[in-house]
């Protein structure tokens, strides 16, 4: 009887502890902010809460989300990648050009993804063995890759269609990746995002690599003493980022299907970093979750969608996204300083 009473007395304390942890979680605050934003937009516009618009938001945030997942790994490792927009453009354009040349789908996709992996590998090597700050290394690669894409396309738009030389069956399958729907309802881009996010969550939460990337971002010196190869972990994070940026670029080309090296993905890195930081990833490294990133992506996507529905100027939209970045970084720094 005494044991029963003791157990009953302890249960509320455990519940209070769990509730306190939930309320302190960064994701909880982001989720509440997302709910408030959705509530405001549902009152301010008539079309926001329609199923068609919500699915459209899901499609719109998918490519951003795929890249933000990769950026989560990079930021947790204590680095940053500014070249994602250029990688996005280069990989998509390379894949499109090969399809126009009559290549089969799988080889063209493999080359496009390989381009992203190669760029990520170069970023990782420059930032580790090259001892360049990742901010500088990837900023340089942003221009290098964009310039290479302009040279590859001679500055001309790349349009993928049968008249340009694409094999009809290959063209149909390729465009279905970007324009198709699962069960005639769910956009394929959203399906890709869900799959990527799920795999990334498993890797980050349940694998040795996930443990090591948090250890490296938390304290590279301590991780090195523990026998973790810091450089290899960071390079893997950059390679993963390059792969996911390439995947997003290929899906974008499959959706339109057209692109131009000077415009495709221009400035996209800002949205990617903003979404990841809003979701709770720290610029100092060692912090971040896939759930938080998803919520951050949704906030950016819902905000953009709502501003369009409200007829707000695109220039004001860019201003507001910039303010979101400043506020998110400010909260990150303030929280880190308070914790220390």
N, C-alpha and C positions, 0 to 999 in steps of 0.2 A: 504493500500500500504506500509505504514511504517512497519507494522507487517511482511509483506512478505519480505521486505528488511532485517529486523532484523534476521528473521529466516534463510534466505540465508547466512547471514554473519556469523551466529553462526555454521552452519553445517560443514564447513571445520575444525573448531577448534575441534569439536567433533570427526571428522574423524581422525585428527592428533593424538588426545588423544588415540583413539582406536588402531591406528597403533603403537603408542609408547608402549602401554601396550602389544601388540602382540610381538613386537620386544624384549621387556624386559623379556618376559615369558621364563622360563627355558625350557619348552617343545619346543619352537621355535628353540632354539639353538641345542637341541638334534635331532630335526627333520632335521635340516640343516646338522648336522654331519652324520645322517643316509643317507641322499641323496648323500652327498659327498662320503661316503663309498661305496654306491651302484654304483655310477658313476665310481669310481676307479676300482671296481671289474668287472664291465661290460666291461671295456677297457682291464683289465689284463687277463680276461678269456673269452672263447667263450661260456661257458655253464651256466654262472651265471644267465642271464636274461631269460633263457628258462622257460616256464610254469612249466615243470616237476620239475626243481630245485627250483623254488620259492615255489611251493606247498610242496616240501620236506623241505625247510627252515621253512615253517609254521608248519609242523608236528614236526620238531626238536625242535622248541622253545616253543611248546605248554605246555609241562610238566613244563619246567622252568618258563613259564609265569604264570601258575596256582599258583605255589608256590610264585612267586614274587608278585602276587596280595595279597596273605596273608601277606607277609613280609611288604608290603606297610602299612597295618593297624598297624602292630607291630611297625614299625619305626615311623610312625606318632604319636603313643602314647608315644614315647620317650624311647622305649625298643628295644631289638634285640633278635633274636632267632637263635642260632647256631646248634640246634638239628634237623633241617629240613631234612637233608640227612639221618639221622638215622631213623626218623619217616617215611620217604618215603620208606625205605627198610623194616622196621618192618611191616608196614601196608600191603604193597604189598605181602610180603612173607606169612603173616598170612592168607590173603585172598586166595592165591594160595594153601596153605596147606589144608585149609578147603574144597576147591573145589576138591582136590585130594582125600580127605576123603569121597567124595560123597555128600557133602552138596549142597543144592539148591543155585542158584546164589544170590538171594536177602539177605538171612541170612548171607552168606559169605561176601558179600559187606558191610552189616551192621556192622559185627564184625570188618572188616578192617577199616572202617571209625570211629568206636567207639574207636579203638586203638589210632588213631590219635587225636581224641577229648580228650581222657584221658591224653595223653602225653602233649597236649597243656594246659589242665587244671592244671596239675602238674607244668608245667613251669610258668604259671600265678600265682599260689598260692605261689610258692617259691620266685618269683620276687616281690610279693606285701606283703602279710601277713608274708612271711618268711623273708622279708627285705634283700634278697640277690640281688646283682646286676644281672640283667638279663644276662649279658655276662658270669658271673660265673655259674649261675644256669643252663643255657642252654648248656654251655660247659660241665658241669658235666652230664647232661641228654644225651648229645651226646654219651658219653661213656656208660652210663647205658643202654640206649635203644639199642645201637649196641651190647653190651654184651648180653642183653636179647634175641636179635634176633639170635645170635650165639648159645645160649643155646637152644632156641626153635627149631632150625634146626639141632642141633648137629654139626654145622659147615659144613653141607653138602648142596649142591645146591638143590634148589626146582624147579622142572620142572612140569608144568601142561600139561597133555595130557590124552587121553582116556586110554592108556595102564597103566598109573599110578593109575587109579581108578576114574578119572573124568567122570561124566555122559555126554554122547555125546552132548545132547541138551544144557546142561549147559556150556560145554566147547566151543561150537560153539558161543553161545551168549556172553560169556565172552571175547573170542578173538576178536569178532566183535567190541567190545568197543575200542580196541586198534589198530586193523588192518583194520577195516572197513572204508568205504567211504560214505559220504552223496552225493546222486545223482551220485554215481560212480566217483566223482571228488575230493571232499573236504575230507581230512582225518578226521576221527572221533575225534582224539585227538585235532585237531584244532577247531572243533565244540565245544568241551567241554571248551576249552580255551576262545572262544568268549562268550559263555554263562556265564562263571564265571566272566569274565571281565565286561560284561554288568551289571550283578547283583551287582557286587562290586561297579561299578560306580554309580548306583542308590543309594545304601546304603550310600556311602561316600558323595554324593552330595545332597541327598534329604531326609535323615532321621535324627531323633534325635540322633541316635547312631553316625552317621557321624559327626554331630556338636560336640558331646561330645568328640569324639576321638581327634579331632583337638584342642578342648579346653584343654584337659588333656595334650596333647603333647606340647602345647604352654606354659602353665603354670599350673602345677598340683595344686599349692597352690591357684591360682585364681579360678580354676575349683572347688576345694573343698569348697571354700567360697561361690561359686554360687550354691551349693547344689548337685553337681555331685559326684557320688560315683567313685572316681578315681580308686580304686582297682578293682571294678567290670568291669569298662570299659577296663582296661588293661588285665584282665583275659579273657574277651570276645575276645580281639584281639589275644591273644595267642591261645585260643580255635579255632578261625577261621583259624589261621595259621596251627594248627595241623590237622584240617579237610581237608584243601586244600593240605597239604603235603601228607596226606593219600590218597586222591583222585588221586594225581599225581602218587604215588607209585602203586596204583591198576591199573591205566591205563598203566603204564610201564610194569607191570607183564602181563597184557592182550596183550600187543604188542609183547613181546619176544617169548613165555611166560616162562621165566626162570629167576632165580636170585640166588644170593649167599649173605648171610648176611655180609660176610667180605668185599664185593666189591660193592654191589648195593648202589648207592647214595653216595658213598665215596667222600667227598670234594664238594658235590653239593651245600652246603650252601654258599660257596664262590661265585659261579655264581649267586645264587639267590640274595645275598646281593649286589653284583656288579651291576646287572641289575637294581635293585630298586634304588640304589644311583645314577647311571648314569641317570636314568629317573627323578631325581630331589628330591627324598625323602631325608630328612636330618637326620643324626645320632643324632642331637640335639632334634629331635621331632618337631611336629607341622607343618611339610611341607611334601607335596607329593600328587600326583594325579595318578589316574588309567591310564590316557592317557600317562603321563610321564613314568610310569612303562612299559607300552606296548612298547613304543619307546625304552626304555632301554633294554628290552628283545630282541627286534629286532636287536639292535646294537650288542649285545653279540652273538646272533644267526647268523647274517649275517657275522660277523667277523670270527666266527668259520668255517662256511660254505666256506667262501672265502679262508681262509687259507688252508683248505683241498683241494679245487679245484686248488690252486696254488702249492700244493705239499709241504707245509711247515710242518716241523717236529712237532709232538704232543707236544714235550718238549718246543718248541718255542711258541706254542699256549698257553700253561700254563703261560709262561713268559709274554706274551702280555696281557693275561687276568689279571694277577697280576698288570701290569702297568696301565691298565684301572682302576682297583680298587683304586690304589694310586692317580691317576690323578683325578678321580671322587670325592674321599674324600677330596683331596686338594682343588678342586674347591668349594666343599660344605663349607669347613671351611673358605676359603678366602671370599666367598660370604657372609657368616654369619657375619664375622668380619667387612666387609665393610658396611653391612647394619646397624650394631650397632654403 
